[in-house]
Amino acid sequence: MSRISILIADDHPVVRAGLASMLATYPDLDVVGNVSDGQQALDLIRTRPVDILLLDLRMPSLNGEQTLRAIRQLDAPPRVIVLTSYESDEDIYGAIRAGAHGYLLKASSEEEMMSAIHTVHAGKRYLPPHIAARFADRVPRANLEPRQREILDLIAEGLTDTQIAEKTGLGIAEIWDDLNTIIETLDALEESRLQAGKITIADIAREAGVSMATVSRVLHNKGKHTEETRKAVMKVVREYDFQINDKAASLAMMRSSSSQE
């Protein structure tokens, strides 16, 4: 049985060294390199086959999402697991939509990382329940089939695969097939009148009845806001498939760091 070749891309040397050292203890894994940014990862992948790329989101040169989109253009792309400290709705949604097959936080256990590597290498997706729930909550429902909307709603509520199977009468494999279909066809969903790029943080704030700073806090899971406020913001965000611009978000936060909901 051939070993799983792994490339690590992270701009922190200590993180790269620690991951490489830990993964090297597994006889079925082969760490073929570790690099500090997305461009270096692409350069190495072009020179030799890589099965799994462990990819940080915040890196110089090419960040994680840019790297994911570039990898999709390669003839023989590796499967990618995002390994990051960031877990905002926009980070999760953006990474999965850009092509990530797995999403792990750096605080994850070694056991979970091994499970993710083997699951993704087997051609499946690995999304821990809380990550899957955040992703499902963010996905726009427009033009989805009723069963797909039901599955997303149940995932967003935090139900397990088994619980969703019991409620829907579907097999766990069918549930994940539906989720994969949703992920793979997001770009093909019919654009709304105020689709991403046409709607602004100010538009979201106005329709949700909150401040711009509150919208930014909700999308980045920072600060304090009620569950009712979060739901109001996310309802508008999902409707228009809004994708936040980091610069705009920072400006919104600066505009009113003490604004009231």
N, C-alpha and C positions, 0 to 999 in steps of 0.2 A: 504494500500500500504506500503510495507516494505521500510525502510530507506536504503540509499546507504552508505555502510560502507567504510570508507576511512582511509588509513594509509599514514602518511607523513614520508619520509626518506630524511633528509638533515642534513649536519654536522654543520650548523649554528643554535644555540639555539634560537636566536632572530627570525630567519625566521620560524622555526618550531612553535614557540609560536604564532607568528602573523598569520600564516596560520590556526592553530588550532582554535584560537579565532575567526577569520573571518568565517570559515566554520561552527563553532558551532552555528552561528546565523541563519542557514538555517534548518528548521524543517525536511526536507527530507534527511538530511545528518547526518551521525554519525561518528565522528572521533574516531576510536578505538585505536589509538596510534600514537606516533611520535618517530622516532628513528634517530640515528646519522650516521648510515652507512648501506651498503647493506646487510651485514651479519646479523645484528640485524633485518632488515626487513624480510629476509628469515626465521629467527627463529620464528618471530611472526606469519608470514603467515602460517607456518606449524602447529601452535597451534590453529588457528581459521580462519574461512573464511573471506576474505577481497575482496570487490568488486573493489575498485579503489586504486592503489598505485600512489601517487604523488612522483616522484623520481628525486632527484638531480643527475647530472652527475659526479661531482667532490666530491668524498667522500673517507675516509680512509677504510681500510679493503677490501671491495669490491666496486669498482666504479659503476657508473650507468650502463654502458654497460655490465660489468661482471654480475651485478645483474640481468639485463634483460635476459641474456642467461641462468642463473641458474633458473630463474622463469619459463622459458619455459619447464623445466624438471619436474615441480610439477604436481601433479594429478589434482588439482583445482586451477590453477594460476589466480591471479587477472588481470584485465586489467590495463595497465600502461600508465600514462601520465608523460612524462619527463617535469620537471619544472626547468629551468636552466638559467644562465646568459650567457651561451655560444651558439653561433649560427654560428660557422664555417661550411663550407660544410661537413667536415669530422665528426664533432659532430652530425649534423643532419642525415647524411647518416648512420653513424655507429649505432646510437640509433634506428632508424626506422628499419634498417636491423636486429638488435638484438632482435626486438620484441615490440618496443614502439607503442602504439595505438594512442598516441597524443603527441604533442610537443609544449610547451609553454615557452615563456621567462618570467622571474620573473617580468619584467616590464609590463606584460599584465594586463589589467583591471580586476576588480572583475567580471564584467559581462562576459568577455570572458572566464574566468576560469570556471564560472558556466556553460556556454555553452559547454565547453570542457568536463567537468565532465558528464553532461547529455548525450552528444553525444556519448562519449566513453562507458558509461554504457549501452547505447542502442545497443551496438554491432558494432558501426561504428568507423571510424577514425576521428580525429580532427587535421588537419594541417592548420594553418593560411596560407593565400595565399603566403606570402613572404617565409614561411618555405617550403611550397609545391614546390614553384618555385626553391628554392635552392636544394631541394632533387631531383627534376626532372632533373635539370641541371647536377647532379652528377651521375645519374643512367646510367650504360653502356647500349648501344643500341644493342649490339650483340645478335643475335638470337631472338629479339623481333619481333612480328608481325607488319606490316605497321601501323595498327590502333593504336597499343600501342605506337609506336615511335611518331606518330602524336600527340597523347594525351600528351605525355611527353614533346614534343617540345612546344606545346601551353601552358602547365602549366609553363614551364621554362621561357616563354616569359612574364609571369605574368598575363595572361588572367584569367578572373573569370570563375566560373563554367558555368554561363549563356552564356558567350561569346564563350566558348569552345563548348557548346551544339549547339549554332547557327552555328558555323563553320563546325562541324562534322556531324550534324544531329542526334546526339545521345542524349539520355536523361541524366540528371545529375547523376541519379543512375547508368546508364551504364558506365559513365566516371569513377566514383569511383570504380565500380566493376573491371574495367580494371586496375586501379591504384593498387587496392588491390591485384589483380592477379600478377602484376609485383613485388610488394613488397614481396609477399609470395613465389615467385618462384625464387628470385634472386640467392639463393644458388645453384639452379639447373641449372643455365645458363652454357653453355659450356665454359670451361676455355680457355683463349687465351694462346698463346705461352709464353707470359710474364705476366701471371696472378699474382695477389697479392702474395707477398712473393718472387717472382722471378724478379720483376721489382723494381728498386730503384729510389730514388729521382734523382740521377745522370742520370739514363736512361730517366726519364721524362724530365729533364732539357735539355738533349741532343736532344731528339726528338722534343721538343717544341721550341728549339733555345733560351733558357733563362738560367739564373744562377740557382744553387740549392737553393740559398736564395730566389729567386723570386718564385720558385715553392712552397716553404714553406709559403711565404707570401700570395700567391694566395689561397692555401688550407685553411689557417687560417684567411683569410680576414683581413690581417694586412698590414700596410705600403701602399705605393703608387705603382700602376701598371695600365697600360692602359687596356681598355676593350679588345683590340686586343690581348694583352698578356694573359689576363685571359682566353679568348676563346681558345687560342693556347694550354695553359696548360691543361684546362679542356677537350679538345678534346682527348689528350693522356691519361689523367686520366680515362675518361669514356671508352675508347677503351680497356684498360687493367684492369678495375675495381680495380685500385690501392687504397689500404687503407694505410694511412700514419702511420708511427711509430713515436710516440711522441718524443722519444729520438733522432731518426734520424733527425726529423724536427728541434729540438733544435740545434743540431750540425750544420745543414745546415745554420740556421740563424746566428750562431756564426761564421761560416766560412767567411761570408762576409756581415756584416750588412750594408755596404755601397756600395754593388755591384750595377752596373748599368744594366738596362735592354737593 
